[in-house]
C-alpha cells in the first residue's frame, strides 16, 4: 500500500470587490476497493457554509455562496489517501460472450450514459482506424489496450495546442493535446467500438523516476466496463492501466461532469486564477505544479477561514455576472500541460 498527502489550492483574485459568488466543487475522493481516504480537510476563505450532496454519478459535490463583497476567494483541499494496486481482470468467458455482454448493456442503466458518441465530421476516419486495430476476435481487454497504445503513439503530448473548446474533429486533425484530450479521444474511440467508457478526474502521484506524464497535478484518464469484472481504469496519456499512483476524484461522461471548481459571481470581469497541486508520499518523492497567473499564494488564516473536516459518503451506487468556469478549466488544462 502507498500513502500520499495531496494539497490542492484554487485561488481567485479580483481587481475590485465582487459578491454573490456561487460555487460548486468536486474535490472529494471516495473510498473504494483500491483507495482509502484517511483524512480530508477543506479550508475556504472567506468564511462560508458548504452543503453536500451526491450527483447522478454518485460524485460528492460541495456547494457554497459568498454573498458579501470580497476581492479574493481561496479553496484549499488537504487530503491523505492510501492506495493499493488494482487487481487485473481475469475474464473467464469467451471473446464472443464478452462482446455479446457489451451489446446487451448498450441501452441499460448505467451503461447507456457511457455509450453515447458526439457527432463529428471525422467519424468515418476514426472507424477506419478502429477496423485496423480491432476485430470481433479481439478480447475487450486487448481492444482497450490497442486503442490506448494507438492514441499514445499517434498523438503528441503537447501544451498550448488545444483549448476547452477543442472538439474531436480538431483533436483528430492536430493529433496533439494533453491528458484531458487523450481521455476524450479514447472515450470516443471506445464508444464507437460499443465499449462503455467514462471520464475520470483525479491526481497522478509521483515516483522517484518521474516517468509519468502529468505527475503532481490534476489528471484525467478513462474507465471501461469489462464483462464479469466491472469498471477498470486505463491512462492513455501514459499508455498504462491505472495503478496505485492514480487517485480518483470523480467520474462522468466527460470533463464537464467532473470539473473540480466552477461558479459565477457579480462584479468585475478582470480576475486572476491560481491553481497549485502538491503531492508527497508513496516512495518518498514529491511533485507539484503551479499556474503562472499568480506567482505567490497568500497564506490562509485557518482561524478565520472555514475549515471543515470532510466526512465522506460511501459511493452507492446591475453588476456584471461573470462565469469563472471556462477560465478555471483553461487554467486546469494549462497546469496539466506542464
KOLTI-542957 format. One record per atom (N, C-alpha, C): x, y, z; residue in three letters. Coordinates in steps of 0.02 Angstrom, whole numbers, padded with zeros to 5 digits, always signed. Last residue first. Example, Ala and Ser with C-alpha at 12.3 -4.5 7.8 and 13.67 -1.06 7.14 Angstrom:
! residues 2
+00642-00112+00354SER;+00684-00053+00357SER;+00645+00002+00394SER;+00660-00284+00390ALA;+00615-00225+00390ALA;+00660-00165+00390ALA;
This chain:
! residues 338
+00100+01058-00907UNK;+00168+01072-00884UNK;+00211+01009-00889UNK;-00029+01033-00937UNK;+00017+01036-00993UNK;+00089+01045-00971UNK;-00103+01045-00825UNK;-00091+00978-00848UNK;-00039+00976-00903UNK;-00111+01185-00823UNK;-00075+01151-00771UNK;-00057+01080-00792UNK;-00194+01210-00931UNK;-00126+01235-00932UNK;-00083+01199-00881UNK;-00310+01151-00881UNK;-00279+01123-00940UNK;-00206+01146-00945UNK;-00340+01236-00776UNK;-00325+01167-00761UNK;-00289+01134-00820UNK;-00366+01351-00851UNK;-00309+01351-00805UNK;-00290+01279-00787UNK;-00480+01310-00917UNK;-00421+01328-00956UNK;-00359+01327-00913UNK;-00561+01294-00809UNK;-00541+01234-00844UNK;-00484+01248-00892UNK;-00572+01430-00767UNK;-00544+01379-00723UNK;-00521+01318-00763UNK;-00631+01495-00872UNK;-00562+01512-00856UNK;-00532+01459-00811UNK;-00758+01433-00868UNK;-00714+01423-00926UNK;-00642+01440-00909UNK;-00807+01475-00739UNK;-00799+01405-00757UNK;-00749+01395-00813UNK;-00844+01599-00704UNK;-00773+01583-00698UNK;-00758+01512-00719UNK;-00949+01712-00769UNK;-00943+01640-00760UNK;-00869+01622-00761UNK;-01013+01858-00700UNK;-00957+01827-00734UNK;-00956+01752-00719UNK;-01121+01993-00716UNK;-01116+01925-00693UNK;-01064+01887-00734UNK;-01102+02158-00666UNK;-01090+02109-00719UNK;-01085+02040-00688UNK;-01238+02240-00586UNK;-01170+02218-00589UNK;-01163+02166-00644UNK;-01368+02244-00578UNK;-01340+02289-00623UNK;-01264+02279-00627UNK;-01202+00141-00239UNK;-01224+00153-00305UNK;-01230+00234-00313UNK;-01128+00235-00177UNK;-01176+00183-00189UNK;-01178+00170-00263UNK;-00986+00280-00092UNK;-01017+00282-00158UNK;-01064+00223-00166UNK;-01003+00348+00070UNK;-00984+00292+00028UNK;-01021+00296-00039UNK;-00954+00512+00107UNK;-01009+00465+00097UNK;-00983+00408+00054UNK;-00835+00578+00225UNK;-00856+00555+00160UNK;-00918+00512+00163UNK;-00814+00725+00301UNK;-00835+00657+00316UNK;-00866+00629+00253UNK;-00691+00844+00316UNK;-00737+00812+00270UNK;-00750+00740+00292UNK;-00688+00973+00420UNK;-00662+00905+00415UNK;-00712+00865+00374UNK;-00668+01134+00368UNK;-00717+01080+00375UNK;-00681+01014+00370UNK;-00645+01297+00402UNK;-00610+01234+00399UNK;-00659+01179+00415UNK;-00650+01455+00342UNK;-00694+01399+00357UNK;-00656+01335+00348UNK;-00537+01569+00422UNK;-00565+01535+00364UNK;-00610+01478+00387UNK;-00486+01605+00542UNK;-00543+01643+00517UNK;-00574+01612+00456UNK;-00387+01513+00562UNK;-00431+01529+00618UNK;-00494+01565+00595UNK;-00309+01505+00453UNK;-00353+01449+00466UNK;-00398+01459+00527UNK;-00274+01614+00337UNK;-00283+01615+00409UNK;-00334+01561+00427UNK;-00171+01561+00208UNK;-00240+01566+00233UNK;-00239+01568+00309UNK;-00047+01653+00120UNK;-00066+01603+00169UNK;-00136+01615+00194UNK;-00055+01686-00054UNK;-00056+01710+00014UNK;-00076+01654+00061UNK;+00051+01623-00176UNK;-00015+01618-00146UNK;-00011+01642-00074UNK;+00133+01695-00311UNK;+00137+01676-00240UNK;+00067+01675-00211UNK;+00107+01721-00444UNK;+00170+01689-00426UNK;+00172+01666-00353UNK;-00024+01689-00549UNK;-00006+01720-00485UNK;+00055+01684-00459UNK;-00016+01621-00671UNK;-00050+01686-00666UNK;-00033+01724-00603UNK;+00038+01497-00684UNK;+00083+01553-00692UNK;+00049+01621-00681UNK;+00009+01360-00569UNK;-00007+01400-00627UNK;+00036+01463-00627UNK;+00116+01229-00516UNK;+00080+01290-00502UNK;+00064+01325-00568UNK;+00138+01062-00460UNK;+00136+01111-00514UNK;+00096+01171-00491UNK;+00243+00935-00388UNK;+00189+00983-00386UNK;+00194+01031-00444UNK;+00309+00800-00292UNK;+00298+00833-00356UNK;+00241+00882-00349UNK;+00418+00687-00215UNK;+00374+00745-00209UNK;+00368+00776-00277UNK;+00448+00524-00141UNK;+00456+00576-00192UNK;+00407+00633-00180UNK;+00424+00420-00058UNK;+00465+00474-00033UNK;+00476+00530-00082UNK;+00339+00335-00119UNK;+00407+00311-00110UNK;+00454+00366-00086UNK;+00209+00406-00047UNK;+00222+00348-00089UNK;+00291+00321-00074UNK;+00237+00585-00036UNK;+00223+00518-00009UNK;+00240+00464-00057UNK;+00148+00728-00100UNK;+00206+00697-00069UNK;+00185+00627-00045UNK;+00097+00854-00208UNK;+00086+00785-00187UNK;+00151+00757-00159UNK;+00012+01000-00240UNK;+00073+00973-00212UNK;+00059+00904-00185UNK;-00053+01113-00352UNK;-00060+01046-00326UNK;+00008+01022-00303UNK;-00134+01266-00381UNK;-00074+01232-00359UNK;-00091+01164-00332UNK;-00189+01402-00474UNK;-00202+01333-00455UNK;-00136+01299-00437UNK;-00260+01559-00485UNK;-00201+01522-00467UNK;-00221+01452-00446UNK;-00319+01690-00584UNK;-00332+01624-00556UNK;-00267+01589-00544UNK;-00380+01856-00582UNK;-00326+01809-00591UNK;-00342+01744-00556UNK;-00500+01957-00670UNK;-00477+01920-00611UNK;-00420+01873-00631UNK;-00620+02061-00730UNK;-00548+02052-00727UNK;-00529+02016-00663UNK;-00751+02089-00723UNK;-00734+02030-00762UNK;-00659+02015-00760UNK;-00823+02136-00566UNK;-00776+02147-00620UNK;-00762+02082-00658UNK;-00981+02060-00525UNK;-00928+02108-00515UNK;-00884+02113-00576UNK;-01041+01909-00462UNK;-01059+01975-00488UNK;-01003+02024-00473UNK;-01003+01741-00517UNK;-01002+01796-00468UNK;-01025+01859-00502UNK;-01006+01560-00527UNK;-01019+01627-00554UNK;-01013+01678-00498UNK;-00909+01409-00552UNK;-00957+01453-00520UNK;-00966+01518-00557UNK;-00810+01264-00510UNK;-00842+01308-00558UNK;-00894+01351-00523UNK;-00686+01143-00489UNK;-00716+01205-00463UNK;-00748+01243-00520UNK;-00671+01017-00558UNK;-00656+01025-00487UNK;-00689+01086-00455UNK;-00785+00936-00665UNK;-00746+00997-00654UNK;-00734+01010-00580UNK;-00854+00827-00711UNK;-00804+00816-00658UNK;-00764+00878-00640UNK;-00934+00848-00818UNK;-00965+00815-00760UNK;-00918+00812-00700UNK;-00845+00899-00910UNK;-00896+00944-00882UNK;-00931+00914-00821UNK;-00769+00792-00958UNK;-00741+00837-00908UNK;-00794+00880-00874UNK;-00895+00662-00971UNK;-00838+00699-00996UNK;-00815+00747-00941UNK;-00975+00580-00894UNK;-00974+00569-00966UNK;-00914+00604-00998UNK;-00880+00536-00744UNK;-00936+00566-00781UNK;-00931+00550-00855UNK;-00808+00535-00579UNK;-00819+00505-00645UNK;-00878+00540-00678UNK;-00678+00592-00467UNK;-00746+00592-00493UNK;-00748+00557-00560UNK;-00551+00555-00409UNK;-00597+00603-00376UNK;-00668+00593-00400UNK;-00424+00435-00382UNK;-00485+00454-00417UNK;-00527+00502-00375UNK;-00257+00427-00403UNK;-00307+00441-00352UNK;-00369+00470-00386UNK;-00132+00321-00455UNK;-00190+00359-00477UNK;-00240+00366-00420UNK;-00039+00235-00408UNK;-00020+00305-00412UNK;-00076+00350-00436UNK;-00080+00103-00416UNK;-00083+00136-00351UNK;-00061+00208-00351UNK;-00151+00114-00583UNK;-00122+00077-00527UNK;-00125+00118-00463UNK;-00223+00089-00742UNK;-00222+00128-00680UNK;-00195+00085-00624UNK;-00119+00041-00877UNK;-00177+00029-00836UNK;-00169+00066-00770UNK;-00051+00155-00999UNK;-00045+00107-00944UNK;-00112+00096-00911UNK;-00013+00272-01076UNK;-00022+00205-01105UNK;-00013+00151-01052UNK;-00017+00397-01029UNK;+00043+00359-01012UNK;+00040+00288-01039UNK;-00136+00437-01084UNK;-00081+00485-01084UNK;-00015+00449-01070UNK;-00225+00334-01056UNK;-00195+00338-01123UNK;-00137+00388-01128UNK;-00252+00236-00930UNK;-00225+00303-00936UNK;-00190+00309-01004UNK;-00393+00147-00873UNK;-00337+00150-00919UNK;-00317+00222-00930UNK;-00483+00052-00750UNK;-00454+00114-00775UNK;-00395+00105-00821UNK;-00638-00031-00753UNK;-00566-00038-00747UNK;-00533+00021-00782UNK;-00791-00093-00690UNK;-00754-00037-00717UNK;-00679-00044-00702UNK;-00812-00272-00710UNK;-00835-00206-00691UNK;-00792-00152-00722UNK;-00811-00415-00737UNK;-00764-00382-00691UNK;-00792-00317-00664UNK;-00895-00464-00833UNK;-00883-00506-00774UNK;-00838-00474-00722UNK;-00828-00351-00954UNK;-00877-00402-00936UNK;-00852-00448-00880UNK;-00776-00192-00910UNK;-00751-00258-00930UNK;-00801-00311-00908UNK;-00793-00027-00954UNK;-00828-00084-00924UNK;-00802-00149-00953UNK;-00662+00089-00918UNK;-00701+00049-00965UNK;-00736-00007-00927UNK;-00610+00252-00882UNK;-00630+00188-00856UNK;-00674+00153-00907UNK;-00471+00361-00911UNK;-00533+00330-00935UNK;-00547+00267-00895UNK;-00406+00517-00847UNK;-00399+00452-00881UNK;-00468+00424-00895UNK;-00319+00661-00793UNK;-00379+00631-00822UNK;-00362+00565-00854UNK;-00264+00761-00653UNK;-00252+00717-00710UNK;-00319+00689-00734UNK;-00175+00884-00563UNK;-00238+00854-00581UNK;-00228+00816-00646UNK;-00007+00832-00520UNK;-00057+00879-00545UNK;-00124+00845-00550UNK;+00101+00745-00510UNK;+00096+00801-00464UNK;+00046+00853-00486UNK;+00124+00701-00682UNK;+00136+00690-00611UNK;+00127+00754-00571UNK;+00107+00706-00820UNK;+00054+00732-00777UNK;+00064+00723-00704UNK;+00186+00556-00868UNK;+00161+00622-00887UNK;+00106+00643-00839UNK;+00305+00470-00771UNK;+00236+00476-00793UNK;+00220+00548-00812UNK;+00430+00462-00717UNK;+00423+00441-00786UNK;+00353+00452-00814UNK;+00501+00486-00594UNK;+00463+00538-00629UNK;+00453+00522-00703UNK;+00571+00406-00507UNK;+00597+00411-00576UNK;+00560+00463-00618UNK;+00501+00413-00388UNK;+00568+00441-00390UNK;+00595+00449-00461UNK;+00333+00470-00427UNK;+00381+00419-00405UNK;+00451+00449-00413UNK;+00176+00556-00388UNK;+00244+00550-00415UNK;+00281+00488-00390UNK;+00006+00524-00440UNK;+00056+00537-00388UNK;+00126+00521-00414UNK;-00119+00606-00518UNK;-00070+00554-00528UNK;-00010+00570-00484UNK;-00291+00632-00475UNK;-00221+00651-00471UNK;-00178+00591-00491UNK;-00441+00656-00570UNK;-00406+00638-00509UNK;-00336+00667-00508UNK;-00580+00600-00668UNK;-00534+00653-00646UNK;-00501+00632-00581UNK;-00631+00504-00805UNK;-00611+00504-00734UNK;-00565+00563-00721UNK;-00764+00457-00912UNK;-00709+00503-00898UNK;-00695+00502-00823UNK;-00805+00293-00973UNK;-00820+00354-00936UNK;-00756+00392-00919UNK;-00876+00180-01090UNK;-00816+00214-01064UNK;-00837+00278-01029UNK;-00926+00028-01164UNK;-00943+00083-01118UNK;-00880+00114-01088UNK;-00896-00005-01328UNK;-00869-00021-01262UNK;-00885+00038-01215UNK;-00922+00016-01461UNK;-00976-00011-01419UNK;-00949-00037-01352UNK;-00833+00087-01530UNK;-00823+00014-01531UNK;-00874-00021-01487UNK;-00869+00213-01498UNK;-00881+00192-01567UNK;-00873+00116-01575UNK;-00817+00210-01369UNK;-00890+00209-01378UNK;-00909+00192-01450UNK;-00679+00213-01397UNK;-00709+00157-01361UNK;-00784+00153-01373UNK;-00665+00337-01460UNK;-00648+00275-01496UNK;-00678+00214-01462UNK;-00705+00424-01357UNK;-00739+00424-01422UNK;-00727+00359-01459UNK;-00610+00395-01258UNK;-00681+00383-01245UNK;-00720+00379-01311UNK;-00495+00442-01323UNK;-00502+00371-01309UNK;-00575+00353-01295UNK;-00520+00579-01327UNK;-00512+00542-01389UNK;-00522+00467-01378UNK;-00527+00608-01190UNK;-00586+00618-01232UNK;-00580+00580-01298UNK;-00394+00578-01152UNK;-00450+00541-01122UNK;-00512+00548-01166UNK;-00323+00671-01226UNK;-00310+00600-01237UNK;-00369+00558-01211UNK;-00373+00788-01169UNK;-00385+00774-01239UNK;-00375+00700-01254UNK;-00324+00778-01038UNK;-00396+00785-01049UNK;-00414+00767-01121UNK;-00184+00777-01062UNK;-00218+00718-01036UNK;-00294+00720-01046UNK;-00166+00867-01219UNK;-00144+00848-01152UNK;-00190+00793-01126UNK;-00118+00858-01394UNK;-00156+00884-01338UNK;-00126+00862-01273UNK;-00135+00806-01566UNK;-00096+00832-01510UNK;-00142+00859-01456UNK;-00189+00792-01695UNK;-00155+00735-01663UNK;-00110+00759-01606UNK;-00261+00877-01776UNK;-00197+00900-01750UNK;-00155+00844-01719UNK;-00376+00801-01809UNK;-00335+00832-01862UNK;-00265+00850-01837UNK;-00426+00765-01686UNK;-00407+00713-01733UNK;-00361+00741-01788UNK;-00454+00890-01632UNK;-00405+00847-01599UNK;-00380+00793-01646UNK;-00553+00933-01718UNK;-00490+00969-01715UNK;-00436+00927-01683UNK;-00652+00833-01689UNK;-00626+00844-01757UNK;-00558+00879-01756UNK;-00678+00844-01551UNK;-00647+00784-01576UNK;-00617+00795-01646UNK;-00640+01016-01503UNK;-00682+00958-01511UNK;-00644+00899-01541UNK;-00594+01141-01391UNK;-00570+01094-01442UNK;-00614+01031-01444UNK;-00625+01227-01291UNK;-00673+01221-01345UNK;-00653+01170-01398UNK;-00519+01232-01208UNK;-00579+01198-01182UNK;-00631+01190-01236UNK;-00386+01199-01327UNK;-00421+01240-01278UNK;-00481+01201-01253UNK;-00223+01151-01385UNK;-00294+01140-01377UNK;-00321+01189-01325UNK;-00091+01184-01383UNK;-00121+01172-01450UNK;-00195+01158-01446UNK;-00032+01196-01259UNK;-00044+01257-01298UNK;-00076+01246-01365UNK;+00071+01049-01250UNK;+00030+01101-01221UNK;+00021+01159-01270UNK;+00066+00882-01300UNK;+00092+00949-01313UNK;+00044+01001-01285UNK;+00093+00730-01347UNK;+00076+00763-01284UNK;+00108+00832-01287UNK;+00029+00680-01504UNK;+00083+00711-01465UNK;+00056+00740-01400UNK;-00030+00524-01555UNK;-00047+00591-01532UNK;+00011+00618-01490UNK;+00014+00396-01579UNK;-00003+00437-01637UNK;-00024+00508-01619UNK;+00038+00330-01459UNK;+00091+00331-01510UNK;+00077+00378-01568UNK;-00079+00347-01385UNK;-00015+00366-01355UNK;+00040+00373-01408UNK;-00174+00292-01472UNK;-00177+00363-01454UNK;-00109+00386-01428UNK;-00131+00157-01475UNK;-00137+00197-01537UNK;-00135+00271-01521UNK;-00140+00120-01341UNK;-00074+00123-01373UNK;-00077+00164-01437UNK;-00280+00125-01325UNK;-00237+00166-01283UNK;-00168+00174-01316UNK;-00319+00027-01417UNK;-00340+00096-01427UNK;-00296+00143-01387UNK;-00260-00087-01359UNK;-00243-00067-01427UNK;-00261+00006-01440UNK;-00323-00095-01234UNK;-00251-00084-01238UNK;-00230-00059-01307UNK;-00454-00124-01277UNK;-00440-00062-01240UNK;-00366-00045-01243UNK;-00432-00249-01336UNK;-00459-00194-01375UNK;-00444-00127-01342UNK;-00390-00326-01228UNK;-00342-00312-01282UNK;-00366-00254-01326UNK;-00511-00328-01156UNK;-00450-00301-01126UNK;-00400-00282-01180UNK;-00595-00395-01249UNK;-00608-00325-01229UNK;-00545-00293-01200UNK;-00513-00489-01380UNK;-00541-00483-01313UNK;-00548-00410-01293UNK;-00554-00497-01549UNK;-00512-00462-01501UNK;-00545-00461-01432UNK;-00632-00544-01648UNK;-00595-00594-01610UNK;-00551-00563-01556UNK;-00680-00439-01717UNK;-00728-00473-01674UNK;-00695-00527-01632UNK;-00544-00320-01701UNK;-00586-00366-01739UNK;-00634-00399-01690UNK;-00439-00174-01718UNK;-00485-00216-01682UNK;-00520-00264-01729UNK;-00360-00100-01802UNK;-00330-00121-01739UNK;-00375-00167-01698UNK;-00432-00069-01916UNK;-00364-00095-01925UNK;-00334-00121-01860UNK;-00550-00018-01871UNK;-00553-00081-01908UNK;-00483-00112-01916UNK;-00508+00103-01818UNK;-00529+00051-01773UNK;-00532-00017-01807UNK;-00487+00174-01937UNK;-00430+00157-01894UNK;-00448+00100-01847UNK;-00619+00187-01977UNK;-00572+00151-02020UNK;-00510+00130-01979UNK;-00671+00268-01876UNK;-00695+00199-01882UNK;-00649+00157-01926UNK;-00606+00386-01906UNK;-00591+00352-01842UNK;-00613+00279-01846UNK;-00665+00416-02028UNK;-00593+00406-02024UNK;-00574+00369-01961UNK;-00799+00433-01990UNK;-00781+00379-02037UNK;-00707+00364-02034UNK;-00788+00549-01908UNK;-00809+00485-01880UNK;-00788+00426-01926UNK;-00756+00679-01934UNK;-00706+00628-01948UNK;-00725+00559-01921UNK;-00860+00761-01890UNK;-00850+00750-01961UNK;-00804+00691-01977UNK;-00968+00708-01757UNK;-00908+00742-01781UNK;-00893+00719-01852UNK;-01076+00695-01619UNK;-01070+00699-01691UNK;-01006+00736-01709UNK;-01031+00588-01479UNK;-01049+00652-01509UNK;-01041+00650-01585UNK;-01104+00439-01415UNK;-01049+00473-01450UNK;-01074+00538-01480UNK;-01143+00346-01271UNK;-01164+00398-01318UNK;-01103+00432-01349UNK;-01110+00261-01172UNK;-01107+00234-01240UNK;-01124+00287-01293UNK;-01137+00301-01047UNK;-01066+00298-01066UNK;-01056+00264-01133UNK;-01270+00289-01024UNK;-01241+00356-01022UNK;-01170+00358-01048UNK;-01287+00151-01023UNK;-01310+00188-01082UNK;-01282+00259-01083UNK;-01250+00096-00902UNK;-01201+00095-00957UNK;-01221+00139-01015UNK;-01321+00073-00787UNK;-01299+00141-00800UNK;-01256+00149-00862UNK;-01459+00042-00896UNK;-01430+00085-00844UNK;-01379+00044-00804UNK;-01441-00013-01067UNK;-01457-00024-00997UNK;-01425+00029-00952UNK;-01407-00015-01199UNK;-01465+00025-01180UNK;-01484+00018-01107UNK;-01290-00096-01197UNK;-01290-00031-01232UNK;-01347+00014-01208UNK;-01287-00223-01148UNK;-01285-00168-01100UNK;-01290-00099-01132UNK;-01280-00312-01252UNK;-01341-00311-01211UNK;-01344-00250-01166UNK;-01150-00288-01296UNK;-01206-00272-01340UNK;-01271-00268-01300UNK;-01075-00342-01191UNK;-01074-00270-01203UNK;-01133-00248-01246UNK;-01105-00478-01211UNK;-01122-00446-01148UNK;-01124-00370-01156UNK;-01048-00498-01336UNK;-01120-00505-01329UNK;-01144-00472-01265UNK;-00913-00485-01304UNK;-00944-00435-01348UNK;-01020-00439-01345UNK;-00902-00600-01220UNK;-00884-00533-01196UNK;-00918-00479-01238UNK;-00934-00706-01303UNK;-00978-00690-01247UNK;-00964-00621-01218UNK;-00823-00702-01388UNK;-00890-00691-01416UNK;-00939-00672-01361UNK;-00722-00736-01297UNK;-00722-00670-01329UNK;-00791-00654-01357UNK;-00789-00823-01150UNK;-00759-00819-01217UNK;-00762-00748-01245UNK;-00748-00787-00976UNK;-00794-00804-01031UNK;-00760-00794-01098UNK;-00659-00744-00882UNK;-00663-00816-00895UNK;-00709-00834-00953UNK;-00544-00621-00852UNK;-00608-00634-00884UNK;-00610-00707-00907UNK;-00477-00543-00736UNK;-00468-00612-00760UNK;-00534-00635-00788UNK;-00405-00382-00720UNK;-00463-00425-00735UNK;-00443-00494-00761UNK;-00290-00352-00589UNK;-00302-00354-00660UNK;-00360-00401-00675UNK;-00316-00251-00446UNK;-00310-00318-00475UNK;-00329-00318-00548UNK;-00219-00110-00413UNK;-00284-00133-00438UNK;-00276-00203-00467UNK;-00127-00078-00266UNK;-00129-00100-00335UNK;-00198-00126-00353UNK;-00187+00056-00161UNK;-00156-00009-00172UNK;-00164-00029-00245UNK;-00175+00203-00058UNK;-00193+00168-00118UNK;-00160+00099-00119UNK;-00234+00325+00051UNK;-00196+00263+00046UNK;-00220+00225-00015UNK;-00222+00500+00079UNK;-00254+00442+00048UNK;-00206+00384+00045UNK;-00264+00656+00135UNK;-00219+00600+00147UNK;-00255+00537+00123UNK;-00279+00825+00086UNK;-00302+00757+00080UNK;-00246+00708+00097UNK;-00349+00980+00082UNK;-00292+00943+00109UNK;-00314+00871+00118UNK;-00397+01107-00022UNK;-00413+01039-00003UNK;-00349+01004+00019UNK;-00445+01272-00022UNK;-00389+01227-00009UNK;-00416+01159+00014UNK;-00487+01414-00102UNK;-00514+01348-00086UNK;-00455+01300-00080UNK;-00514+01585-00090UNK;-00464+01532-00087UNK;-00499+01468-00064UNK;-00544+01738-00162UNK;-00576+01675-00142UNK;-00524+01620-00146UNK;-00548+01914-00146UNK;-00509+01853-00152UNK;-00550+01793-00127UNK;-00624+02018-00120UNK;-00577+02026-00176UNK;-00534+01964-00185UNK;-00798+02036-00081UNK;-00732+02009-00068UNK;-00689+02018-00130UNK;-00958+02066-00007UNK;-00905+02088-00052UNK;-00837+02057-00032UNK;-01059+01918+00034UNK;-01030+01984+00049UNK;-00974+02001+00000UNK;-01087+01788-00014UNK;-01132+01844-00029UNK;-01097+01911-00021UNK;-01033+01648-00075UNK;-01004+01703-00038UNK;-01044+01765-00058UNK;-01099+01485-00064UNK;-01107+01552-00092UNK;-01073+01602-00045UNK;-01072+01313-00113UNK;-01072+01367-00065UNK;-01078+01433-00101UNK;-01068+01136-00122UNK;-01091+01199-00150UNK;-01090+01252-00095UNK;-00990+00983-00169UNK;-00998+01036-00120UNK;-01021+01100-00153UNK;-01022+00813-00206UNK;-01022+00882-00229UNK;-01028+00928-00169UNK;-00964+00657-00248UNK;-00980+00700-00192UNK;-00971+00773-00214UNK;-01042+00560-00375UNK;-00986+00601-00354UNK;-01008+00644-00296UNK;-01147+00487-00427UNK;-01125+00472-00359UNK;-01059+00505-00341UNK;-01197+00534-00542UNK;-01145+00484-00549UNK;-01115+00463-00482UNK;-01285+00630-00495UNK;-01312+00573-00532UNK;-01262+00515-00538UNK;-01207+00677-00337UNK;-01239+00690-00401UNK;-01263+00625-00434UNK;-01235+00702-00166UNK;-01207+00659-00217UNK;-01245+00670-00282UNK;-01197+00851-00072UNK;-01244+00802-00099UNK;-01206+00758-00148UNK;-01176+00981+00050UNK;-01152+00924+00012UNK;-01209+00882-00015UNK;-01133+01151+00082UNK;-01182+01098+00081UNK;-01158+01043+00033UNK;-01036+01255+00184UNK;-01037+01212+00125UNK;-01090+01158+00133UNK;-01025+01423+00230UNK;-01053+01357+00245UNK;-01057+01317+00181UNK;-00876+01523+00240UNK;-00938+01502+00209UNK;-00963+01437+00240UNK;-00757+01650+00249UNK;-00796+01601+00286UNK;-00862+01587+00252UNK;-00664+01679+00094UNK;-00696+01697+00157UNK;-00737+01639+00187UNK;-00588+01523+00115UNK;-00587+01593+00137UNK;-00612+01636+00079UNK;-00590+01356+00165UNK;-00614+01406+00118UNK;-00612+01475+00151UNK;-00532+01195+00171UNK;-00524+01261+00201UNK;-00542+01313+00149UNK;-00559+01032+00213UNK;-00575+01082+00163UNK;-00574+01150+00197UNK;-00470+00884+00242UNK;-00492+00948+00268UNK;-00504+00995+00210UNK;-00473+00711+00260UNK;-00478+00767+00214UNK;-00505+00828+00250UNK;-00400+00550+00281UNK;-00419+00615+00310UNK;-00425+00666+00254UNK;-00398+00432+00211UNK;-00381+00431+00281UNK;-00404+00495+00316UNK;-00482+00347+00093UNK;-00470+00416+00114UNK;-00459+00416+00190UNK;-00417+00221-00002UNK;-00449+00236+00061UNK;-00432+00307+00081UNK;-00432+00125-00151UNK;-00409+00185-00117UNK;-00450+00198-00054UNK;-00488+00010-00200UNK;-00417+00022-00213UNK;-00391+00088-00185UNK;-00622+00003-00165UNK;-00580-00057-00157UNK;-00506-00041-00162UNK;-00642+00166-00091UNK;-00666+00109-00129UNK;-00619+00051-00119UNK;-00684+00330-00037UNK;-00651+00266-00025UNK;-00684+00211-00066UNK;-00677+00468-00147UNK;-00717+00425-00105UNK;-00682+00358-00098UNK;-00620+00638-00157UNK;-00612+00567-00173UNK;-00653+00525-00124UNK;-00680+00785-00187UNK;-00688+00737-00133UNK;-00681+00665-00158UNK;-00704+00896-00261UNK;-00636+00888-00236UNK;-00632+00831-00185UNK;-00796+00991-00340UNK;-00792+00918-00340UNK;-00719+00901-00324UNK;-00898+01131-00304UNK;-00832+01100-00302UNK;-00840+01024-00302UNK;-00976+01279-00356UNK;-00982+01206-00348UNK;-00912+01176-00350UNK;-01033+01440-00301UNK;-00982+01394-00324UNK;-01001+01321-00312UNK;-01070+01609-00317UNK;-01098+01542-00307UNK;-01052+01491-00339UNK;-01052+01761-00253UNK;-01012+01711-00287UNK;-01038+01641-00269UNK;-01096+01890-00216UNK;-01143+01838-00240UNK;-01107+01785-00281UNK;-00962+02001-00273UNK;-01008+01971-00225UNK;-01053+01919-00257UNK;-00808+02093-00273UNK;-00860+02055-00306UNK;-00905+02025-00253UNK;-00699+02234-00278UNK;-00744+02190-00241UNK;-00795+02156-00287UNK;-00572+02217-00406UNK;-00613+02256-00359UNK;-00661+02208-00325UNK;-00496+02120-00465UNK;-00471+02188-00466UNK;-00509+02234-00419UNK;-00475+01965-00376UNK;-00515+02010-00416UNK;-00488+02081-00411UNK;-00415+01800-00376UNK;-00403+01869-00354UNK;-00439+01915-00403UNK;-00439+01634-00324UNK;-00461+01687-00369UNK;-00444+01754-00337UNK;-00360+01479-00307UNK;-00365+01548-00281UNK;-00386+01595-00337UNK;-00348+01318-00249UNK;-00376+01360-00303UNK;-00388+01430-00274UNK;-00242+01186-00206UNK;-00264+01254-00192UNK;-00290+01287-00255UNK;-00217+01037-00133UNK;-00243+01065-00196UNK;-00273+01133-00180UNK;-00110+00919-00075UNK;-00134+00987-00060UNK;-00153+01020-00126UNK;-00097+00757-00018UNK;-00111+00799-00076UNK;-00140+00865-00053UNK;+00000+00622+00027UNK;-00031+00684+00051UNK;-00037+00731-00008UNK;-00016+00444+00018UNK;+00001+00508-00012UNK;-00034+00565+00025UNK;+00041+00279+00035UNK;+00006+00336+00066UNK;+00032+00401+00035UNK;+00016+00116-00027UNK;+00051+00180-00032UNK;+00009+00234+00000UNK;+00042-00060+00000UNK;+00000+00000+00000UNK;+00044+00063+00000UNK;
